[in-house]
Amino acid sequence: MIKSELVQKIAENNPHLYQRDVENVVNAILDAIGDALARGDRVELRGFGAFSVKSRPAREGRNPRTGAKVSVAQKDIPFFKSGKEMRERINQNGAG
């Protein structure tokens, strides 16, 4: 599911809301999560999961074409860990 499909689904389930308003709310939520992660904060949505930032240390990699050693700088990456209710919901259907 992509963001536009999510907006459409929420708008269909809430016919009293305009689609543009639903889109603004979805964008506001995603922006707030992104801003919190940029500050290094953790975002926890009970029953859904938690977003956090993990650091990958600097390392030495290889250029796949030439095989030459290349230094890769330290970087921070977003990380998502699903909540217990989400894992149970996914696994109740026999998936995974």
Secondary structure, DSSP 4 states (H G I P E B T S, - for coil): --HHHHHHHHHHH-TTS-HHHHHHHHHHHHHHHHHHHHTT--EEETTTEEEEEEEEPPEEEE-TTT--EEEE--EEEEEEEE-HHHHHHHHTTT--
